[in-house]
Amino acid sequence: MKVVTYLHRHNLGVVKRLGILIDEKTILDPNLVFACDFEREGYFNFRERADHHCPSSLNALLTLKEKPLEILQMALGLNIFLEKCGTPTLKDGTKYLIDLSTNEISFAPPIDKIETYRDFYAHEKHVEVGFKKRGEKIPETWYQIPAYYKGATTGFIGHESEILWPSYTDVLDYELELAMVVGLDGYNINERDAHKHIFGFTILNDISARDIQRKEMQIRLGPAKGKDFCSIIGPVITTIDEFETSEPNLLMTAKVNGVEWSRGYSGETHFSWAQMISHVAQDEWVRAGDLFGSGTVGTGCGLELDKWIKSGDVLELEIEKIGKLRNIVGRKQKT
């Protein structure tokens, strides 16, 4: 199942809603399909019942409902049932199948609110290049714990959005990563149980201001202003049930203006997702709605390649079984 958050533009403004991508042209709105079924069953408060059973926010669904994936699977089943019943809309004409071909619909980041954002540093090929550029070897401590930084959650954008180029940086970079969305709260999670806490996976482009990041890391603090201004996820979250194993090994590529710059595999990490989850959860809550980044895959950024993106470039990050995340680099902001 591919889960999205979509934007519906109309004359009263823009509405943000949870959806399930049925195909390239259609989104199923699970909240509305439940409303339609409650209305068919004769309930007066069918919309309130739908809001309670399946909120139109993915964050609300993950944080308030015990089995969110089962609720979404039930919505898919209801879609098939209502189609057989000849009930394609609510009585007021509201459609629960959304046509993606109209200009009124676009993609937002697939999770509408991120509780905590943690980005790891788990790909040895990427780490090795960074230390080599500084004339150093990877420290032994890197192999001992899955290190990560905590980033801002307010600067996230989605598929087809313009990438912010801050006024204070001259060197912008992309970072090709696999990201994991947590679907179940946990505290002191055992590694063997960690996969129960995964809701699904999405594409992450952890945009970096390299000149600022370099200064921050020289102080042995950060990153902060080198990262927090913009991160990109999407276009969908592919749920954990779509993968044959809980630790998918997926082909990852990045293209700039149609030319491939990066290629690697998500499974080439030194630490597993289970290890990352278990490490974070030591005497600390991992919460539904948290976002974990794997860290940059080997060859997955301009810093490794000594090639740099520029304003107007089209970035396309693709991960098999998830999709393609496309964005255009904006102009540098004026001071």
Backbone torsions as a table, in degrees:
resi	resn	phi	psi	omega
1	MET	NA	137.3	179.3
2	LYS	-111.4	115.2	-174.6
3	VAL	-100.7	136.7	-179.1
4	VAL	-131.7	164.3	160.9
5	THR	-117.3	123.1	-176.3
6	TYR	-113.1	154.6	176.7
7	LEU	-105.8	128.9	177.3
8	HIS	-113.7	112.1	-179.9
9	ARG	-92.1	130.5	175.1
10	HIS	-147.0	-174.7	-171.5
11	ASN	-68.8	-12.1	178.6
12	LEU	-101.1	1.7	178.8
13	GLY	130.7	-154.2	-177.3
14	VAL	-119.2	129.2	178.3
15	VAL	-110.1	135.0	179.0
16	LYS	-106.0	125.8	-174.3
17	ARG	-141.7	152.5	175.9
18	LEU	-73.7	139.3	178.5
19	GLY	-145.1	165.7	173.0
20	ILE	-120.6	124.6	-179.3
21	LEU	-76.3	113.5	-179.3
22	ILE	-83.0	-45.6	175.3
23	ASP	-155.7	-170.8	-175.5
24	GLU	-65.7	-15.8	-175.0
25	LYS	-114.0	-7.1	-168.8
26	THR	-138.2	135.7	171.6
27	ILE	-114.5	135.2	170.6
28	LEU	-95.0	126.6	175.7
29	ASP	-91.1	106.1	-173.7
30	PRO	-65.3	-34.6	178.0
31	ASN	-62.7	-43.0	-178.4
32	LEU	-72.2	-32.3	178.6
33	VAL	-69.5	-35.2	174.1
34	PHE	-67.4	-39.9	177.7
35	ALA	-60.6	-41.8	179.5
36	CYS	-62.9	-41.2	-179.2
37	ASP	-70.6	-39.6	176.8
38	PHE	-63.8	-37.9	177.2
39	GLU	-65.0	-42.5	178.3
40	ARG	-60.1	-34.4	-179.7
41	GLU	-78.1	-6.4	173.1
42	GLY	97.1	15.6	179.1
43	TYR	-80.2	135.4	176.8
44	PHE	-68.0	-43.9	-175.5
45	ASN	-96.5	49.3	-174.7
46	PHE	-62.7	-35.5	-179.9
47	ARG	-71.7	-41.0	177.9
48	GLU	-64.0	-39.5	177.5
49	ARG	-62.8	-41.1	178.5
50	ALA	-65.3	-41.9	178.5
51	ASP	-61.9	-37.0	178.9
52	HIS	-72.2	-42.1	-174.9
53	HIS	-76.0	-41.0	-177.2
54	CYS	-145.3	91.2	179.7
55	PRO	-57.1	154.2	179.6
56	SER	-87.0	15.9	176.1
57	SER	-121.5	128.8	178.5
58	LEU	-64.4	-40.7	178.4
59	ASN	-58.4	-45.0	179.1
60	ALA	-63.6	-40.8	178.8
61	LEU	-61.7	-44.1	-177.9
62	LEU	-70.3	-38.7	-172.9
63	THR	-87.3	-18.9	-174.5
64	LEU	-111.7	-19.8	-175.0
65	LYS	-109.6	143.1	-174.1
66	GLU	-72.1	-38.7	-176.4
67	LYS	-131.2	74.0	-174.3
68	PRO	-62.9	-36.9	-178.5
69	LEU	-65.1	-39.4	178.3
70	GLU	-64.9	-35.6	178.2
71	ILE	-64.3	-42.7	179.4
72	LEU	-68.1	-37.6	176.4
73	GLN	-64.8	-36.5	176.6
74	MET	-64.1	-36.9	178.1
75	ALA	-63.2	-39.6	176.6
76	LEU	-62.1	-41.9	177.7
77	GLY	-64.4	-39.6	178.3
78	LEU	-63.6	-36.6	177.7
79	ASN	-58.0	-44.8	178.9
80	ILE	-65.6	-43.4	-179.3
81	PHE	-62.8	-47.1	-177.8
82	LEU	-67.8	-30.8	175.3
83	GLU	-62.9	-41.8	178.4
84	LYS	-67.4	-31.7	178.8
85	CYS	-77.4	-9.6	-177.0
86	GLY	71.8	38.7	-178.9
87	THR	-122.1	77.9	-175.4
88	PRO	-81.5	-10.7	-178.0
89	THR	-143.5	166.9	166.7
90	LEU	-72.4	169.0	-176.2
91	LYS	-63.7	-25.7	178.6
92	ASP	-85.0	4.2	177.4
93	GLY	95.0	-3.9	179.3
94	THR	-64.4	127.0	-179.1
95	LYS	-92.5	139.6	174.3
96	TYR	-96.4	-9.9	171.3
97	LEU	-101.6	119.6	-171.9
98	ILE	-102.5	128.3	-178.7
99	ASP	-83.9	115.9	-177.9
100	LEU	-76.2	-11.9	-175.1
101	SER	-78.4	-9.8	-179.8
102	THR	-84.9	157.1	178.7
103	ASN	-74.7	-8.9	-177.4
104	GLU	-77.2	-16.2	-172.4
105	ILE	-114.5	134.9	173.9
106	SER	-148.4	171.5	-177.2
107	PHE	-95.8	134.8	167.4
108	ALA	-100.6	174.1	170.1
109	PRO	-52.8	136.6	-169.8
110	PRO	-64.3	-23.8	169.8
111	ILE	-109.0	125.2	-169.4
112	ASP	-76.5	-20.5	176.2
113	LYS	-146.6	125.4	178.4
114	ILE	-99.1	126.3	-179.5
115	GLU	-69.7	-58.5	177.1
116	THR	-140.1	137.7	179.5
117	TYR	-109.5	118.8	176.9
118	ARG	-121.8	126.8	179.1
119	ASP	-116.4	121.9	-175.4
120	PHE	-88.3	-177.0	-171.7
121	TYR	-139.9	53.5	-161.1
122	ALA	-98.0	-9.1	-177.7
123	HIS	-92.7	111.0	-174.3
124	GLU	-62.1	-37.1	-179.7
125	LYS	-59.9	-42.9	178.6
126	HIS	-67.9	-44.8	-178.4
127	VAL	-62.2	-41.6	-177.3
128	GLU	-61.8	-41.0	179.9
129	VAL	-64.7	-42.0	-179.7
130	GLY	-60.9	-44.9	179.7
131	PHE	-70.7	-35.3	179.6
132	LYS	-63.0	-37.5	178.4
133	LYS	-64.2	-24.8	177.0
134	ARG	-94.8	5.9	179.9
135	GLY	71.5	30.0	-177.0
136	GLU	-127.8	161.6	172.4
137	LYS	-96.1	159.1	175.5
138	ILE	-62.3	127.1	180.0
139	PRO	-67.0	148.2	-178.9
140	GLU	-59.0	-30.2	-178.6
141	THR	-64.4	-24.9	178.6
142	TRP	-61.9	-33.3	-178.8
143	TYR	-79.8	-8.6	-173.7
144	GLN	-94.4	-34.7	180.0
145	ILE	-137.8	146.3	176.0
146	PRO	-78.9	93.4	-175.2
147	ALA	-74.6	151.4	179.9
148	TYR	-153.5	164.2	170.6
149	TYR	-118.5	157.9	175.5
150	LYS	-102.0	126.5	-178.1
151	GLY	-111.2	170.5	177.8
152	ALA	-68.7	149.1	179.3
153	THR	-104.0	-3.5	-173.3
154	THR	-90.8	-14.7	-175.2
155	GLY	-96.3	14.0	-176.3
156	PHE	-77.3	135.9	174.1
157	ILE	-124.5	172.5	-175.3
158	GLY	-119.8	-168.2	-179.2
159	HIS	-55.3	132.4	176.6
160	GLU	72.8	4.0	175.8
161	SER	-81.2	153.7	179.6
162	GLU	-79.3	135.5	-179.3
163	ILE	-79.2	126.9	178.4
164	LEU	-69.6	131.1	171.3
165	TRP	-110.3	104.1	-175.1
166	PRO	-64.9	154.5	-178.6
167	SER	-66.8	-23.0	-171.0
168	TYR	-93.6	4.3	-179.7
169	THR	-127.9	148.0	175.8
170	ASP	-109.5	-9.9	-173.7
171	VAL	-127.9	102.5	-179.8
172	LEU	-102.9	145.8	-176.9
173	ASP	-142.0	151.9	172.6
174	TYR	-99.0	162.7	174.1
175	GLU	-142.8	119.0	-178.0
176	LEU	-85.3	115.7	-176.7
177	GLU	-140.4	153.6	166.0
178	LEU	-93.5	138.2	178.8
179	ALA	-121.5	150.4	-179.4
180	MET	-120.4	134.5	177.5
181	VAL	-102.3	127.4	179.5
182	VAL	-78.8	135.7	-178.4
183	GLY	-115.7	-0.4	-176.3
184	LEU	-150.1	130.3	176.9
185	ASP	-60.7	152.3	175.4
186	GLY	-164.4	152.4	-179.3
187	TYR	-139.9	127.7	-174.6
188	ASN	53.3	56.6	-176.9
189	ILE	-78.2	129.5	174.2
190	ASN	-71.7	145.9	-179.5
191	GLU	-57.6	-37.7	-177.9
192	ARG	-68.2	-20.9	-179.5
193	ASP	-102.5	-0.3	-169.7
194	ALA	-62.8	-33.7	-176.0
195	HIS	-66.2	-20.1	177.3
196	LYS	-65.8	-17.0	-176.1
197	HIS	-96.1	0.5	-179.6
198	ILE	-91.0	125.4	173.7
199	PHE	-87.8	-44.1	-179.7
200	GLY	177.2	-172.7	-174.0
201	PHE	-129.0	148.4	177.4
202	THR	-142.1	174.8	177.8
203	ILE	-90.6	138.1	178.0
204	LEU	-124.1	130.6	171.3
205	ASN	-116.5	100.8	-175.0
206	ASP	-88.7	83.6	-175.3
207	ILE	-60.6	138.3	-175.0
208	SER	-131.1	139.1	169.3
209	ALA	-94.4	95.4	-166.9
210	ARG	-65.6	-37.2	-179.3
211	ASP	-66.5	-38.2	178.7
212	ILE	-73.6	-41.5	178.6
213	GLN	-59.4	-39.6	-179.8
214	ARG	-61.2	-42.0	179.2
215	LYS	-65.6	-43.1	-179.2
216	GLU	-62.2	-41.4	-177.2
217	MET	-72.5	-26.3	175.3
218	GLN	-66.1	-27.0	178.0
219	ILE	-82.6	-6.1	-177.3
220	ARG	66.2	37.7	176.3
221	LEU	-148.0	153.8	-180.0
222	GLY	101.5	-166.8	3.2
223	PRO	-74.6	155.0	180.0
224	ALA	-138.6	-86.0	179.3
225	LYS	-65.0	-18.5	176.5
226	GLY	-74.3	-10.1	-174.6
227	LYS	-133.5	-38.4	-160.4
228	ASP	-70.8	-9.6	-174.0
229	PHE	-76.0	-26.6	-175.3
230	CYS	-163.4	125.2	167.0
231	SER	-133.9	153.6	-174.0
232	ILE	-128.0	132.9	173.0
233	ILE	-133.2	154.2	176.1
234	GLY	136.7	-163.5	-6.1
235	PRO	-75.6	-16.2	-176.6
236	VAL	-133.2	165.8	164.4
237	ILE	-107.2	118.6	173.9
238	THR	-87.4	121.3	-172.4
239	THR	-72.1	155.7	-171.3
240	ILE	-58.9	-28.9	-178.2
241	ASP	-69.1	-12.6	-179.9
242	GLU	-80.2	-9.5	-175.8
243	PHE	-106.2	138.0	-179.4
244	GLU	-65.2	-31.2	175.6
245	THR	-123.3	161.6	179.7
246	SER	-77.6	-14.1	179.8
247	GLU	-117.8	80.2	-174.9
248	PRO	-67.2	144.5	174.6
249	ASN	-113.4	96.4	-168.1
250	LEU	-111.6	139.5	174.9
251	LEU	-67.1	132.2	-178.6
252	MET	-126.2	130.1	177.5
253	THR	-135.3	155.9	173.3
254	ALA	-132.5	133.4	176.0
255	LYS	-120.2	142.9	174.1
256	VAL	-118.9	117.5	-176.3
257	ASN	52.7	39.3	175.9
258	GLY	85.0	-4.1	-178.9
259	VAL	-104.5	128.2	-178.7
260	GLU	-70.3	126.3	175.5
261	TRP	-106.6	-33.8	-170.3
262	SER	-130.3	145.6	175.9
263	ARG	-155.6	130.3	178.1
264	GLY	-168.7	-173.4	-178.2
265	TYR	-127.2	140.7	-177.2
266	SER	-65.1	-27.1	-178.1
267	GLY	-79.3	1.4	-178.1
268	GLU	-85.9	29.8	179.3
269	THR	-89.4	151.2	175.8
270	HIS	-74.6	-30.5	179.8
271	PHE	-114.4	143.9	177.3
272	SER	-83.6	165.3	175.1
273	TRP	-60.9	-37.8	178.9
274	ALA	-60.6	-41.0	178.6
275	GLN	-66.8	-40.1	179.4
276	MET	-64.0	-46.6	-179.5
277	ILE	-61.8	-47.7	-178.4
278	SER	-62.5	-39.1	179.7
279	HIS	-63.5	-47.5	-179.3
280	VAL	-63.0	-37.1	-172.0
281	ALA	-79.7	2.4	177.1
282	GLN	-67.3	111.4	180.0
283	ASP	52.4	34.1	-178.4
284	GLU	-153.7	145.9	178.0
285	TRP	-79.2	129.5	160.3
286	VAL	-97.0	127.8	-170.9
287	ARG	-114.7	144.9	171.0
288	ALA	-55.5	133.8	-175.6
289	GLY	97.1	-5.4	173.0
290	ASP	-72.2	151.3	176.9
291	LEU	-120.5	126.7	176.1
292	PHE	-111.7	130.5	170.9
293	GLY	-101.0	145.9	-177.8
294	SER	-77.3	-19.2	-165.8
295	GLY	94.5	162.6	-174.2
296	THR	-68.4	131.2	175.2
297	VAL	-68.5	155.3	178.6
298	GLY	-55.5	133.6	-174.0
299	THR	71.5	9.8	-168.7
300	GLY	-86.9	19.8	177.6
301	CYS	-157.4	162.1	179.6
302	GLY	-66.0	-29.9	179.6
303	LEU	-57.9	-41.9	178.8
304	GLU	-68.2	-33.9	-170.7
305	LEU	-94.8	-9.4	-173.5
306	ASP	58.0	38.7	174.4
307	LYS	-131.6	143.5	-172.0
308	TRP	-128.7	139.1	176.8
309	ILE	-73.6	159.3	179.6
310	LYS	-137.9	166.5	179.7
311	SER	-55.7	134.3	179.8
312	GLY	93.1	-11.8	178.5
313	ASP	-66.6	145.6	175.2
314	VAL	-101.1	119.6	179.1
315	LEU	-102.4	130.9	176.6
316	GLU	-128.3	107.9	177.4
317	LEU	-102.3	126.6	-175.3
318	GLU	-128.6	135.6	174.8
319	ILE	-131.4	129.0	-176.9
320	GLU	-60.2	146.3	-179.3
321	LYS	70.9	-1.1	175.2
322	ILE	-115.5	-55.8	178.8
323	GLY	141.6	-155.1	-175.5
324	LYS	-127.3	127.1	178.9
325	LEU	-104.1	115.9	-173.3
326	ARG	-118.2	132.9	178.5
327	ASN	-148.5	156.2	176.4
328	ILE	-111.4	136.8	179.4
329	VAL	-74.8	125.9	-179.2
330	GLY	-79.7	176.7	176.2
331	ARG	-79.3	150.8	177.4
332	LYS	-61.7	132.2	-179.4
333	GLN	-67.3	147.0	177.5
334	LYS	-84.1	145.2	178.5
335	THR	-76.8	NA	NA
